[in-house]
Amino acid sequence: AITDKDQLHSLKPLILDRIASHIHQALHSTSPPRPLILVHGAGSFGHAECRRYNVAHGGCTPPQLAAARAVVQRLNLHVISALTAHDIPALALPGLPLWQTSDRDTITRAPLAEIEHMLRGGYVPVLHGDVVWDDVRGCTVLSGDAMVAHLAKAFSARRVVFLSDVPGVFDRPPGEEGATLMRRIDVGAKGEMAGEVVTTTRASDVTGGIRAKMEACMGIVESG
């Protein structure tokens, strides 16, 4: 995690710099560099504002929407700055106005042409969970996880990697006694997960926490 979700608007600069260094190494492990799309969440930048202003349900005023977006854009600037400091040609691609949903659950518009143009030019598109226009609610929150699942299918991604501050998926919250790391998760033909996993979500999280990440992964596996 590049932010501390227990502290509002708290960045972890050393971890962000280390991640950027690893990305640089991975990017240049082949010649020419392999195409790469990066997506980050809002962390402690944005979730609290979106919950306070009821953005996910379209219940915010224009000034509130703008305020919520301004916070996550601050985080995005930190990410872009860290990447470019490691000579990664990172270009920000915001959610609003390029993505659109219908009643939050269905993505009706995505900047696929823009992303493809960036990739062909040798750039690294950097997206993030964001406020987006919604046909039903007016506006809502589209998570980075949902973006990843959509892009993985659209671009037939060979590999999708999720970074986390824990070693992987556990059968229950990793801080609980007896929590066991799941070395393998089987997904059925209909995208359902075999086995039971107990998850929790922080009160400030408006995009579903680890459960949403797991559902995104299962959707990617189901789509091939």
DAZIRA-V611499 format. One record per residue. N is the residue number from 1. RES is the residue in three letters. PHI is phi in radians with two decimals (* if undefined). NEAR is the number of other ideal C-beta (glycine too) atoms within 8 Angstrom. Layout:
N/RES/PHI/NEAR  N/RES/PHI/NEAR
This chain:
1/ALA/*/9  2/ILE/-1.65/12  3/THR/-2.30/11  4/ASP/-1.79/10  5/LYS/-1.23/11  6/ASP/-1.49/5  7/GLN/-2.24/7  8/LEU/-1.05/5  9/HIS/0.97/8  10/SER/-1.89/9  11/LEU/-1.61/11  12/LYS/-1.89/10  13/PRO/-1.09/8  14/LEU/-1.16/6  15/ILE/-1.19/9  16/LEU/-1.05/13  17/ASP/-1.13/11  18/ARG/-1.14/8  19/ILE/-1.10/11  20/ALA/-1.06/13  21/SER/-1.11/9  22/HIS/-1.13/8  23/ILE/-1.10/13  24/HIS/-1.04/11  25/GLN/-1.11/8  26/ALA/-1.16/9  27/LEU/-1.11/11  28/HIS/-1.80/8  29/SER/-1.37/6  30/THR/-2.26/6  31/SER/-2.27/4  32/PRO/-1.23/5  33/PRO/-0.97/9  34/ARG/-1.23/8  35/PRO/-1.13/5  36/LEU/-2.51/9  37/ILE/-2.04/11  38/LEU/-1.93/12  39/VAL/-2.35/12  40/HIS/-2.13/13  41/GLY/-1.54/10  42/ALA/-1.67/15  43/GLY/0.93/13  44/SER/-1.48/13  45/PHE/-1.86/12  46/GLY/2.15/13  47/HIS/-1.05/15  48/ALA/-1.11/9  49/GLU/-1.14/12  50/CYS/-1.14/14  51/ARG/-1.23/12  52/ARG/-1.08/6  53/TYR/-1.67/13  54/ASN/1.00/9  55/VAL/-1.12/18  56/ALA/-1.02/10  57/HIS/-1.72/7  58/GLY/1.31/12  59/GLY/-1.68/6  60/CYS/-1.86/11  61/THR/-1.52/6  62/PRO/-0.95/6  63/PRO/-1.09/6  64/GLN/-1.20/11  65/LEU/-1.04/13  66/ALA/-1.09/8  67/ALA/-1.15/10  68/ALA/-1.11/15  69/ARG/-1.19/12  70/ALA/-1.04/8  71/VAL/-1.19/13  72/VAL/-1.21/15  73/GLN/-1.20/9  74/ARG/-1.09/10  75/LEU/-1.12/17  76/ASN/-1.04/13  77/LEU/-1.12/9  78/HIS/-1.04/12  79/VAL/-1.12/15  80/ILE/-1.06/12  81/SER/-1.10/8  82/ALA/-1.15/13  83/LEU/-1.17/14  84/THR/-1.17/10  85/ALA/-1.13/8  86/HIS/-1.80/11  87/ASP/1.06/6  88/ILE/-1.67/11  89/PRO/-1.33/8  90/ALA/-1.49/12  91/LEU/-2.18/10  92/ALA/-1.28/8  93/LEU/-2.35/11  94/PRO/-1.22/10  95/GLY/-1.25/12  96/LEU/-1.71/10  97/PRO/-1.85/6  98/LEU/-1.47/10  99/TRP/-1.91/15  100/GLN/-2.57/11  101/THR/-2.22/15  102/SER/-2.14/10  103/ASP/0.96/9  104/ARG/1.22/12  105/ASP/-1.42/5  106/THR/-2.01/7  107/ILE/-1.42/10  108/THR/-1.87/7  109/ARG/-2.61/7  110/ALA/-2.54/10  111/PRO/-1.42/9  112/LEU/-1.14/9  113/ALA/-1.13/6  114/GLU/-1.12/10  115/ILE/-1.15/13  116/GLU/-1.07/9  117/HIS/-1.10/8  118/MET/-1.09/12  119/LEU/-1.08/11  120/ARG/-1.13/6  121/GLY/-1.47/6  122/GLY/1.56/7  123/TYR/-1.67/9  124/VAL/-1.94/13  125/PRO/-1.18/12  126/VAL/-2.12/15  127/LEU/-1.93/14  128/HIS/-2.71/15  129/GLY/-0.96/16  130/ASP/-2.74/14  131/VAL/-1.29/14  132/VAL/-2.37/14  133/TRP/-1.25/10  134/ASP/-2.33/14  135/ASP/-1.07/8  136/VAL/-1.73/8  137/ARG/-1.63/9  138/GLY/1.61/6  139/CYS/-2.61/11  140/THR/-2.80/13  141/VAL/-1.92/13  142/LEU/-1.86/14  143/SER/-1.33/11  144/GLY/-1.09/13  145/ASP/-1.09/14  146/ALA/-1.13/12  147/MET/-1.08/15  148/VAL/-1.03/13  149/ALA/-1.06/13  150/HIS/-1.16/10  151/LEU/-1.24/15  152/ALA/-1.04/12  153/LYS/-1.26/11  154/ALA/-1.13/8  155/PHE/-1.84/10  156/SER/0.85/6  157/ALA/-1.03/9  158/ARG/-1.40/3  159/ARG/-2.62/4  160/VAL/-2.17/8  161/VAL/-2.11/4  162/PHE/-1.86/7  163/LEU/-1.71/4  164/SER/-2.55/7  165/ASP/-1.61/3  166/VAL/-2.21/6  167/PRO/-1.17/5  168/GLY/2.82/8  169/VAL/-1.64/8  170/PHE/-1.86/12  171/ASP/-1.32/9  172/ARG/-2.80/10  173/PRO/-0.86/9  174/PRO/-1.06/8  175/GLY/-1.38/4  176/GLU/-1.43/7  177/GLU/-1.09/3  178/GLY/1.47/5  179/ALA/-1.10/11  180/THR/-2.09/7  181/LEU/-1.20/8  182/MET/-1.57/11  183/ARG/-1.27/4  184/ARG/-2.57/4  185/ILE/-2.17/10  186/ASP/-1.57/7  187/VAL/-2.08/10  188/GLY/-1.33/8  189/ALA/-1.11/4  190/LYS/-1.70/5  191/GLY/1.47/9  192/GLU/-1.55/7  193/MET/-1.67/10  194/ALA/-1.46/7  195/GLY/1.72/8  196/GLU/-1.88/4  197/VAL/-2.26/11  198/VAL/-1.65/7  199/THR/-2.13/9  200/THR/-2.26/6  201/THR/-2.29/9  202/ARG/-1.04/8  203/ALA/-1.05/5  204/SER/-1.44/8  205/ASP/-1.38/10  206/VAL/-1.85/9  207/THR/-2.16/14  208/GLY/1.82/10  209/GLY/1.06/11  210/ILE/-1.15/8  211/ARG/-1.04/9  212/ALA/-1.14/12  213/LYS/-1.14/11  214/MET/-1.12/13  215/GLU/-1.13/10  216/ALA/-1.10/12  217/CYS/-1.09/12  218/MET/-1.14/12  219/GLY/-1.13/11  220/ILE/-1.13/13  221/VAL/-1.10/9  222/GLU/-1.10/10  223/SER/-1.39/8  224/GLY/1.59/3
